[in-house]
Amino acid sequence: MSDSPAADTFDGGEALVRAAIDLGADYIFSSSGSEWAPVWEAYARRAEAGARSPKYVDLTHETTAVGMAIGYAAVTGRTQVVLLHAAAGLLQGANAVHGALLTGAPVVVCSGESTGYGDAAGPDPGSQWYRNLSVVGGPQAVAAPFTKWACAAADVSVLYGMVKRAGELAAQAPPGPVYVNTPVEVLLARWQPSAAEAPAPPPGRTVATRGDIDAAARLLVAARNPVLATEAAGRDPGAFGALVELAELLAIPVVEPQSALCANFPRTSALNAGGELAPLAKDADLVILLGCRAPWYPPSAKPGNATVLVIDETPHRPHIAYQVLTAGQYVGGDMAATLRALADRVRELGPDPEVVAARRERLAVAHAASEESRLRGESAAAAAEGHVDPVAAAAALRDVLGPDAVVIDETITHSRLIARHLMAGTPGRYRYVQGGLGQGLGVALGAKLALGDRLVAFTVGDGSWLYNPVLPGLMASAGYGLPVLVVVFNNGKYLSMRHNHRRVYPDSVAARTGYQLGVDLSAQPDAAAVAVAAGAAGFTVTTARELAPALEKAVATVRGGQTAVVNVFLTR
């Protein structure tokens, strides 16, 4: 296929498509808006000329569009492009754009405005911009608080360069979403390509200095009771493997705290110390924070007196309003390379084999006790009468999925439980949706788009499910052949809301009288029936006995090419 149609037809729409191509974007995800006619015409011209273009995914909700870009970019690591409509569409998708910021997903978000309102020379942008769609300061002012960078392309001559630069910024550490305002008049204007256009290079990686590596390695070798916490090692399979190597070398317990983005360390390993850092940090002499944004809470209440070693390419996240790491030493650099260099230097220094062996034995005993407790809990949950215990739901899901499926999680009160009982052993096995609720279905669809034939499951609380744009998501699933398994953890309430009420009012009138606001979801529609109405398969599970057969049928349905929603009624 050729690279482009005839040059005399170029306008801003072509410039934007060319920028997406040179960024290496596989897809442009879009929720339609009237500013995008130039892009649609560019696609039509390019198709007629046989020119290559990113695949265009036409979606019916902004959150779905951004969520799919997040899921795809998070799995592949490649920057993707999203087109929304004006400031209104940007606001509608803002929850997911902020989620991309917290996830570290490289996404270029574009939407437009009018700069001439019909009074300027040139094509008519349409009266809707004058009446309804413009905001003071432009949509870039709206996007600035929840993106890495936000700006406007004020002239067609800078449009290609600005979108391409935005994509390069999105990919550089810390990766995340950027925003470009592409006004209607700019998109409609004639564009002259530049000889300077070329594919964007891959983002550079920072490298830790030898001195920093040596100092950190000496801390590791000298430590008698170290503990390591990580939120983000699993985003890079290389870092996942390098962490396993370093932890095994020194018998360091690894904690995946509540703030973890994904599976970072094998749950099956005897060195996996669960999800609670504070008890181990309290007695530690060295705490290693590997890609951790928020290791403890309250932020300044670090337990114990351990030295804190921070290993992170960007330890202080610019988007976090308040962040306390209490670091004693920083090692900045690409995570995988830094961990490998540390392991090499530790071997050169030579750790005390008796100290390491004693630590390994102690951790093996603790892990065996934890595993015995997990298995005992799963057995009791499976035998319980009435609605399904959430432990039984998580364990049954693990068993029916097999080891290769990917789980996207958007539960709240059950998230730690799912992470524990899923027993993820590989990078990419488990990802937790970041930010506000309601993005997860789109993220799961984007992950499925990237993963092809691999099974993708989306675990979601019933409250979170109600926040999702369910119909647009199921429509996209059917329209683009992206079958996923949806498991709704349904306890009929916003349980986290009740927990927080009780936390701040432990002797509450609400608890005593039952007068409780902000919690009840008993009037929610039947999730399985809604799924069927939208063209998916629907299953309802009310007892533990029904659980495994329903999940097996649902998985078979998904493997057959149709999304399945399993509504599981829980005891808690």
C-alpha positions as CSV (number, residue, x, y, z in Angstrom):
1,M,0.0,0.0,0.0
2,S,1.1,3.6,-0.6
3,D,1.8,6.1,2.1
4,S,-0.7,8.9,1.1
5,P,-3.1,10.2,-1.5
6,A,-2.4,13.1,-3.8
7,A,-0.8,16.0,-2.1
8,D,-3.1,18.6,-3.5
9,T,-5.9,17.2,-1.3
10,F,-4.1,17.5,2.0
11,D,-5.7,19.4,4.9
12,G,-5.6,19.2,8.7
13,G,-7.3,15.8,8.8
14,E,-4.5,14.3,6.7
15,A,-1.9,16.0,9.1
16,L,-3.5,14.4,12.1
17,V,-3.7,10.9,10.5
18,R,0.0,11.2,9.4
19,A,1.0,12.1,12.9
20,A,-0.8,9.1,14.3
21,I,1.0,6.9,11.7
22,D,4.4,8.3,12.6
23,L,3.7,7.8,16.3
24,G,3.2,4.1,15.5
25,A,-0.4,4.2,16.6
26,D,-2.2,1.0,15.6
27,Y,-5.7,2.5,16.2
28,I,-7.6,5.7,16.4
29,F,-10.4,5.3,18.9
30,S,-13.2,7.8,18.4
31,S,-16.5,8.9,19.9
32,S,-17.8,10.9,17.0
33,G,-18.0,14.7,16.9
34,S,-18.6,17.3,14.2
35,E,-15.0,18.5,14.1
36,W,-13.8,15.1,12.8
37,A,-15.2,15.4,9.2
38,P,-11.7,16.3,7.9
39,V,-10.3,13.1,9.5
40,W,-13.1,11.0,8.0
41,E,-12.5,12.5,4.6
42,A,-8.8,11.9,5.0
43,Y,-9.6,8.2,5.7
44,A,-11.9,8.0,2.7
45,R,-9.2,9.6,0.4
46,R,-6.5,7.3,1.8
47,A,-8.7,4.2,1.3
48,E,-9.4,5.3,-2.3
49,A,-5.7,5.7,-2.9
50,G,-4.8,2.4,-1.2
51,A,-2.8,4.2,1.5
52,R,-2.1,2.7,4.9
53,S,-3.9,4.2,7.9
54,P,-4.3,3.3,11.6
55,K,-7.5,1.2,12.1
56,Y,-10.4,3.4,13.1
57,V,-12.6,2.3,16.0
58,D,-15.9,4.1,16.0
59,L,-17.5,4.0,19.4
60,T,-20.7,5.4,21.0
61,H,-19.4,6.7,24.3
62,E,-16.3,8.7,25.3
63,T,-15.4,6.6,28.3
64,T,-15.5,3.5,26.2
65,A,-13.2,5.1,23.6
66,V,-10.6,6.2,26.2
67,G,-10.9,3.0,28.2
68,M,-10.2,0.9,25.1
69,A,-7.2,3.1,24.3
70,I,-6.0,2.6,27.9
71,G,-6.4,-1.2,27.8
72,Y,-4.6,-1.5,24.4
73,A,-1.8,0.9,25.3
74,A,-1.3,-0.8,28.7
75,V,-0.9,-4.2,27.2
76,T,1.2,-3.2,24.2
77,G,3.1,-0.2,25.6
78,R,2.5,1.6,22.3
79,T,0.9,5.1,22.1
80,Q,-2.6,5.3,20.8
81,V,-4.8,8.2,19.6
82,V,-8.3,9.1,20.8
83,L,-10.7,11.6,19.2
84,L,-13.4,13.1,21.3
85,H,-15.9,15.9,20.7
86,A,-15.2,19.5,21.9
87,A,-14.9,20.2,25.6
88,A,-18.2,18.3,26.2
89,G,-16.8,15.0,24.9
90,L,-13.6,15.6,26.8
91,L,-15.5,16.1,30.0
92,Q,-17.5,13.0,29.3
93,G,-14.3,11.0,28.9
94,A,-12.4,12.8,31.6
95,N,-12.8,10.1,34.2
96,A,-11.0,7.6,31.9
97,V,-8.4,10.2,30.8
98,H,-7.5,10.6,34.5
99,G,-7.4,6.8,34.8
100,A,-4.9,6.8,32.0
101,L,-2.7,9.2,34.0
102,L,-2.8,7.0,37.0
103,T,-2.3,3.8,35.0
104,G,0.6,5.3,33.0
105,A,-1.0,4.5,29.6
106,P,0.5,6.6,26.7
107,V,-2.6,8.1,25.0
108,V,-3.0,11.2,22.8
109,V,-6.4,12.7,23.3
110,C,-7.7,15.2,20.7
111,S,-10.8,17.3,20.6
112,G,-11.6,20.7,19.0
113,E,-13.2,24.1,19.3
114,S,-14.0,26.9,16.8
115,T,-11.7,29.9,16.7
116,G,-13.8,31.9,14.2
117,Y,-17.4,31.1,15.2
118,G,-18.5,31.5,11.5
119,D,-17.3,35.2,11.3
120,A,-13.8,34.2,10.0
121,A,-13.0,33.6,6.4
122,G,-12.9,30.0,5.2
123,P,-15.2,27.0,5.6
124,D,-18.2,27.4,8.0
125,P,-17.5,25.4,11.2
126,G,-21.3,25.2,12.1
127,S,-23.4,27.3,14.4
128,Q,-23.2,24.7,17.2
129,W,-19.8,25.9,18.2
130,Y,-21.1,29.5,18.7
131,R,-24.2,28.5,20.7
132,N,-23.2,25.4,22.8
133,L,-19.8,24.0,22.5
134,S,-17.2,26.6,23.3
135,V,-15.6,27.1,26.8
136,V,-13.6,30.0,28.1
137,G,-9.9,29.2,27.8
138,G,-10.4,26.4,25.4
139,P,-10.7,22.7,26.0
140,Q,-6.9,22.5,26.7
141,A,-7.7,24.4,30.0
142,V,-10.2,21.7,30.8
143,A,-7.7,18.9,30.1
144,A,-4.7,20.3,31.9
145,P,-5.4,19.1,35.4
146,F,-5.7,15.4,34.4
147,T,-3.1,15.1,31.6
148,K,0.7,15.2,31.5
149,W,0.5,18.1,29.0
150,A,-2.2,20.0,27.2
151,C,-2.0,22.6,24.4
152,A,-3.7,23.9,21.3
153,A,-2.6,23.6,17.7
154,A,-3.3,27.2,16.6
155,D,-2.5,26.8,13.0
156,V,-2.5,23.9,10.5
157,S,1.3,24.4,9.9
158,V,2.0,23.1,13.5
159,L,-0.7,20.5,13.7
160,Y,1.3,17.5,12.6
161,G,4.3,18.5,14.7
162,M,2.2,19.2,17.8
163,V,0.3,15.9,17.7
164,K,3.5,14.0,17.1
165,R,5.3,15.8,19.9
166,A,2.4,15.1,22.2
167,G,2.7,11.3,21.4
168,E,6.4,11.3,22.2
169,L,5.7,13.1,25.5
170,A,3.0,10.5,26.2
171,A,5.5,7.7,25.8
172,Q,8.3,9.2,27.9
173,A,8.6,8.4,31.6
174,P,6.3,8.7,33.3
175,P,4.0,7.6,30.5
176,G,0.5,8.9,30.4
177,P,-2.2,10.9,28.5
178,V,-1.6,14.2,26.7
179,Y,-4.1,16.5,25.1
180,V,-4.1,18.5,21.9
181,N,-6.9,20.9,21.0
182,T,-7.4,20.7,17.2
183,P,-9.8,23.5,16.2
184,V,-12.2,23.0,13.4
185,E,-10.7,25.7,11.2
186,V,-7.2,24.2,11.7
187,L,-8.5,20.7,10.6
188,L,-10.2,22.2,7.5
189,A,-7.2,24.3,6.4
190,R,-4.9,23.3,3.6
191,W,-1.8,21.6,4.8
192,Q,1.6,21.3,3.2
193,P,3.7,18.3,4.4
194,S,7.3,18.9,5.6
195,A,10.4,17.1,4.6
196,A,11.1,16.8,8.3
197,E,8.3,14.3,8.8
198,A,9.5,10.9,10.0
199,P,8.5,8.1,12.3
200,A,8.9,8.9,16.0
201,P,11.8,7.0,17.7
202,P,11.1,4.9,20.7
203,P,11.3,6.7,24.0
204,G,14.7,6.8,25.6
205,R,15.3,5.0,28.9
206,T,17.2,6.4,31.9
207,V,20.1,4.4,33.4
208,A,21.2,4.4,37.0
209,T,24.8,5.4,37.7
210,R,27.3,2.9,38.9
211,G,27.7,4.8,42.2
212,D,23.9,4.6,42.9
213,I,23.9,0.9,42.0
214,D,26.8,0.2,44.3
215,A,25.4,2.1,47.2
216,A,22.0,0.3,46.9
217,A,23.6,-3.1,46.5
218,R,25.6,-2.5,49.7
219,L,22.4,-1.7,51.5
220,L,20.8,-4.9,50.2
221,V,23.7,-7.1,51.2
222,A,24.0,-5.5,54.7
223,A,20.3,-5.8,55.5
224,R,19.2,-8.5,58.0
225,N,15.5,-8.0,57.6
226,P,14.6,-6.3,54.3
227,V,11.2,-6.0,52.7
228,L,10.3,-4.9,49.2
229,A,7.0,-3.3,48.1
230,T,6.1,-2.8,44.4
231,E,3.1,-1.3,42.6
232,A,4.2,-1.3,39.0
233,A,7.0,-3.9,38.3
234,G,4.5,-6.1,36.3
235,R,3.8,-3.4,33.7
236,D,7.1,-4.6,32.1
237,P,7.7,-8.3,31.8
238,G,11.4,-7.7,31.9
239,A,11.1,-5.9,35.2
240,F,8.8,-8.7,36.6
241,G,11.5,-11.3,35.8
242,A,14.3,-9.1,37.1
243,L,12.5,-8.6,40.4
244,V,12.0,-12.4,40.8
245,E,15.7,-12.8,40.2
246,L,16.8,-10.2,42.8
247,A,14.3,-11.4,45.4
248,E,15.3,-15.0,45.0
249,L,19.0,-14.1,45.2
250,L,18.6,-12.4,48.6
251,A,15.4,-14.1,49.9
252,I,13.6,-10.7,50.1
253,P,9.8,-10.8,50.9
254,V,7.8,-8.9,48.3
255,V,4.6,-7.1,49.1
256,E,2.0,-6.0,46.5
257,P,0.1,-3.3,48.4
258,Q,-3.5,-2.2,47.8
259,S,-2.2,0.5,45.5
260,A,-0.7,-2.1,43.1
261,L,-1.5,-1.5,39.4
262,C,-1.1,-5.1,38.3
263,A,0.4,-8.5,39.1
264,N,4.1,-7.7,39.9
265,F,5.4,-10.9,41.5
266,P,4.3,-14.5,41.5
267,R,1.6,-15.2,44.1
268,T,2.8,-18.8,44.1
269,S,6.3,-17.8,45.3
270,A,7.3,-18.4,48.9
271,L,8.7,-14.9,48.8
272,N,5.3,-13.3,48.1
273,A,4.3,-11.7,51.4
274,G,0.8,-10.6,50.4
275,G,-0.6,-7.1,50.4
276,E,0.1,-5.5,53.8
277,L,3.4,-3.6,54.0
278,A,3.1,-2.0,57.4
279,P,3.5,-5.2,59.6
280,L,6.7,-6.1,57.8
281,A,8.1,-2.6,57.5
282,K,7.6,-2.1,61.3
283,D,10.3,-4.7,62.0
284,A,12.5,-4.2,58.9
285,D,15.9,-2.6,58.7
286,L,15.6,-1.8,55.0
287,V,12.4,-1.1,53.0
288,I,12.8,-1.1,49.2
289,L,10.1,0.8,47.3
290,L,10.0,-0.3,43.7
291,G,7.8,1.8,41.5
292,C,5.6,2.8,44.5
293,R,3.5,5.9,44.5
294,A,1.9,5.6,47.9
295,P,3.5,3.0,50.2
296,W,1.8,3.7,53.4
297,Y,-1.1,5.7,54.9
298,P,-1.2,8.2,56.5
299,P,1.5,9.3,54.1
300,S,4.0,10.4,56.7
301,A,3.3,7.5,59.1
302,K,6.1,5.1,57.9
303,P,6.1,2.2,60.4
304,G,9.4,1.4,62.1
305,N,12.8,3.0,61.6
306,A,14.1,1.2,58.5
307,T,16.1,2.9,55.8
308,V,14.0,3.5,52.7
309,L,15.6,2.7,49.3
310,V,13.5,4.1,46.4
311,I,14.0,2.5,43.0
312,D,12.0,4.2,40.3
313,E,12.5,6.0,37.0
314,T,10.2,8.8,38.2
315,P,9.8,8.4,42.0
316,H,7.9,11.7,42.5
317,R,4.9,11.7,40.2
318,P,4.0,15.2,39.0
319,H,0.3,14.4,39.0
320,I,0.1,13.4,42.7
321,A,-0.9,16.4,44.8
322,Y,0.8,15.1,48.0
323,Q,3.4,12.2,48.1
324,V,5.6,11.2,50.9
325,L,8.2,8.4,50.3
326,T,10.5,9.1,53.3
327,A,13.4,8.1,51.1
328,G,16.9,7.6,52.4
329,Q,18.3,6.9,49.0
330,Y,17.1,7.1,45.4
331,V,18.1,5.0,42.5
332,G,16.7,6.4,39.3
333,G,16.5,4.5,36.1
334,D,14.6,2.0,34.0
335,M,13.3,-0.6,36.4
336,A,14.3,-3.8,34.6
337,A,17.9,-2.6,33.8
338,T,18.3,-1.3,37.4
339,L,17.2,-4.5,39.0
340,R,19.5,-6.6,36.8
341,A,22.4,-4.3,37.6
342,L,21.7,-4.6,41.3
343,A,21.6,-8.4,41.1
344,D,24.9,-8.4,39.3
345,R,26.5,-6.1,41.9
346,V,25.0,-8.0,44.8
347,R,26.7,-11.2,43.4
348,E,30.0,-9.4,43.2
349,L,29.7,-8.2,46.8
350,G,28.7,-11.6,48.0
351,P,25.8,-11.7,50.5
352,D,26.1,-13.8,53.7
353,P,24.7,-17.2,52.7
354,E,23.7,-18.1,56.2
355,V,21.7,-14.9,56.6
356,V,20.0,-15.4,53.3
357,A,19.2,-19.1,54.0
358,A,17.7,-18.3,57.4
359,R,15.6,-15.6,55.9
360,R,14.4,-18.0,53.1
361,E,13.4,-20.6,55.7
362,R,11.5,-18.1,57.8
363,L,9.6,-16.8,54.7
364,A,8.8,-20.3,53.5
365,V,7.2,-21.2,56.8
366,A,5.1,-18.0,56.8
367,H,4.1,-18.6,53.2
368,A,3.0,-22.2,53.9
369,A,0.8,-20.9,56.8
370,S,-0.7,-18.3,54.5
371,E,-1.4,-20.9,51.8
372,E,-3.0,-23.2,54.3
373,S,-5.2,-20.4,55.5
374,R,-6.2,-19.5,51.9
375,L,-7.1,-23.1,51.0
376,R,-9.0,-23.5,54.2
377,G,-11.0,-20.3,53.5
378,E,-11.7,-21.4,49.9
379,S,-13.0,-24.8,51.1
380,A,-15.3,-23.3,53.7
381,A,-16.6,-20.7,51.2
382,A,-17.4,-23.3,48.6
383,A,-19.5,-25.3,51.2
384,A,-21.4,-22.3,52.5
385,E,-25.2,-22.2,52.0
386,G,-27.2,-19.3,50.6
387,H,-25.7,-16.7,48.3
388,V,-22.1,-17.0,47.1
389,D,-19.2,-16.2,49.4
390,P,-16.9,-13.8,47.4
391,V,-13.9,-16.1,48.2
392,A,-15.7,-18.9,46.5
393,A,-16.4,-16.7,43.5
394,A,-12.8,-15.7,43.2
395,A,-11.5,-19.2,43.6
396,A,-14.0,-20.7,41.1
397,L,-13.1,-18.0,38.6
398,R,-9.4,-18.8,38.9
399,D,-10.1,-22.5,38.3
400,V,-12.3,-22.0,35.3
401,L,-10.1,-19.4,33.6
402,G,-6.9,-21.4,33.5
403,P,-3.4,-19.8,33.8
404,D,-3.3,-17.8,30.6
405,A,-6.4,-15.6,30.9
406,V,-6.1,-11.9,31.7
407,V,-8.2,-10.4,34.5
408,I,-9.1,-6.7,34.5
409,D,-10.5,-5.8,38.0
410,E,-12.8,-2.9,38.9
411,T,-14.1,-4.1,42.2
412,I,-13.6,-2.1,45.4
413,T,-14.3,-4.1,48.6
414,H,-13.4,-7.4,46.9
415,S,-10.2,-6.3,45.0
416,R,-7.7,-7.6,47.6
417,L,-9.6,-10.8,47.8
418,I,-9.6,-11.3,44.1
419,A,-5.9,-10.5,43.8
420,R,-5.1,-13.1,46.5
421,H,-7.3,-15.9,45.3
422,L,-6.5,-15.4,41.6
423,M,-2.9,-16.5,42.4
424,A,-1.4,-14.6,39.4
425,G,2.0,-16.0,38.5
426,T,2.9,-14.1,35.4
427,P,3.1,-10.5,34.2
428,G,-0.1,-9.2,32.6
429,R,-2.3,-11.8,34.4
430,Y,-4.0,-9.2,36.6
431,R,-4.6,-5.5,36.1
432,Y,-6.5,-3.1,38.4
433,V,-8.4,-0.2,36.8
434,Q,-7.1,3.1,38.1
435,G,-9.0,6.2,39.1
436,G,-12.8,6.8,39.1
437,L,-15.1,3.9,38.6
438,G,-16.9,3.2,35.3
439,Q,-14.0,2.7,32.9
440,G,-13.4,-1.0,33.3
441,L,-15.5,-2.5,30.5
442,G,-13.7,-0.2,28.0
443,V,-10.3,-1.2,29.4
444,A,-11.1,-4.9,29.2
445,L,-12.2,-4.5,25.6
446,G,-9.0,-2.6,24.7
447,A,-6.9,-5.4,26.4
448,K,-8.9,-8.0,24.4
449,L,-8.1,-6.0,21.2
450,A,-4.4,-6.2,22.0
451,L,-4.4,-9.8,23.2
452,G,-6.2,-11.5,20.3
453,D,-7.3,-15.0,21.1
454,R,-6.4,-14.9,24.8
455,L,-9.3,-15.0,27.2
456,V,-10.0,-11.7,29.0
457,A,-12.2,-11.5,32.1
458,F,-13.6,-8.4,33.7
459,T,-14.4,-8.5,37.4
460,V,-16.6,-5.7,38.6
461,G,-18.7,-4.8,41.6
462,D,-22.4,-4.1,41.0
463,G,-21.9,-0.5,41.9
464,S,-19.0,-0.1,39.5
465,W,-21.0,-1.9,36.8
466,L,-23.7,0.7,37.1
467,Y,-21.2,3.4,36.5
468,N,-19.9,1.8,33.3
469,P,-21.4,2.8,29.9
470,V,-22.7,-0.8,29.6
471,L,-24.7,-0.6,26.4
472,P,-22.0,1.2,24.4
473,G,-19.4,-1.3,25.7
474,L,-21.5,-4.3,24.8
475,M,-22.2,-2.8,21.4
476,A,-18.5,-2.3,20.8
477,S,-17.8,-5.9,21.9
478,A,-20.3,-7.3,19.4
479,G,-19.4,-4.8,16.6
480,Y,-15.6,-5.4,16.7
481,G,-15.6,-9.1,17.6
482,L,-14.2,-8.6,21.1
483,P,-15.8,-11.2,23.4
484,V,-15.0,-10.8,27.1
485,L,-16.2,-12.6,30.3
486,V,-17.8,-10.1,32.7
487,V,-18.3,-11.3,36.3
488,V,-20.4,-9.0,38.4
489,F,-19.7,-9.3,42.1
490,N,-23.1,-8.3,43.3
491,N,-23.8,-7.6,46.9
492,G,-26.7,-5.3,46.3
493,K,-25.1,-2.3,47.8
494,Y,-22.3,0.3,47.8
495,L,-20.5,-1.6,50.5
496,S,-17.5,0.7,50.5
497,M,-19.8,3.6,51.2
498,R,-21.1,1.8,54.3
499,H,-17.6,1.0,55.4
500,N,-16.6,4.6,55.2
501,H,-19.7,5.8,57.1
502,R,-18.9,3.3,59.9
503,R,-15.2,4.3,59.9
504,V,-15.9,8.0,60.6
505,Y,-19.0,7.3,62.8
506,P,-18.2,4.1,64.6
507,D,-21.1,4.5,67.0
508,S,-23.4,5.8,64.3
509,V,-27.1,6.4,64.5
510,A,-27.3,4.8,61.0
511,A,-25.9,1.6,62.4
512,R,-28.2,1.6,65.4
513,T,-31.4,2.5,63.5
514,G,-30.8,1.2,60.0
515,Y,-31.3,4.7,58.6
516,Q,-28.6,4.4,55.9
517,L,-28.2,6.6,52.9
518,G,-25.9,6.3,49.9
519,V,-25.7,2.5,50.0
520,D,-28.8,0.6,48.7
521,L,-28.6,-0.8,45.2
522,S,-31.6,-3.2,45.6
523,A,-33.4,-1.6,42.7
524,Q,-30.7,-2.2,40.1
525,P,-31.7,-3.9,36.8
526,D,-30.9,-7.5,36.3
527,A,-27.4,-7.4,34.8
528,A,-27.9,-10.7,33.0
529,A,-31.1,-9.5,31.4
530,V,-29.5,-6.3,30.3
531,A,-26.7,-8.3,28.7
532,V,-29.1,-10.4,26.7
533,A,-31.0,-7.3,25.6
534,A,-27.7,-5.9,24.3
535,G,-26.8,-9.1,22.3
536,A,-24.5,-10.7,24.9
537,A,-25.2,-13.9,26.9
538,G,-26.4,-13.5,30.5
539,F,-26.1,-15.9,33.4
540,T,-27.4,-15.5,37.0
541,V,-25.8,-17.3,40.0
542,T,-27.4,-17.3,43.4
543,T,-25.7,-20.2,45.1
544,A,-22.3,-21.7,45.3
545,R,-23.6,-24.9,43.7
546,E,-24.5,-23.0,40.5
547,L,-21.2,-21.1,40.3
548,A,-18.8,-23.4,38.6
549,P,-21.3,-24.7,35.9
550,A,-22.4,-21.1,35.1
551,L,-18.8,-19.9,34.8
552,E,-17.9,-22.9,32.6
553,K,-20.8,-22.2,30.2
554,A,-19.9,-18.5,30.2
555,V,-16.3,-19.2,29.3
556,A,-17.4,-21.5,26.5
557,T,-19.7,-18.8,25.2
558,V,-16.8,-16.3,25.2
559,R,-14.5,-18.7,23.5
560,G,-17.3,-19.1,20.9
561,G,-17.2,-15.4,20.1
562,Q,-19.9,-13.8,22.3
563,T,-19.5,-11.7,25.4
564,A,-21.0,-13.3,28.6
565,V,-22.1,-11.5,31.7
566,V,-22.3,-13.6,34.9
567,N,-24.3,-11.8,37.7
568,V,-23.1,-13.5,41.0
569,F,-25.2,-12.7,44.1
570,L,-22.8,-12.5,47.1
571,T,-23.2,-13.0,50.8
572,R,-21.2,-9.8,51.5
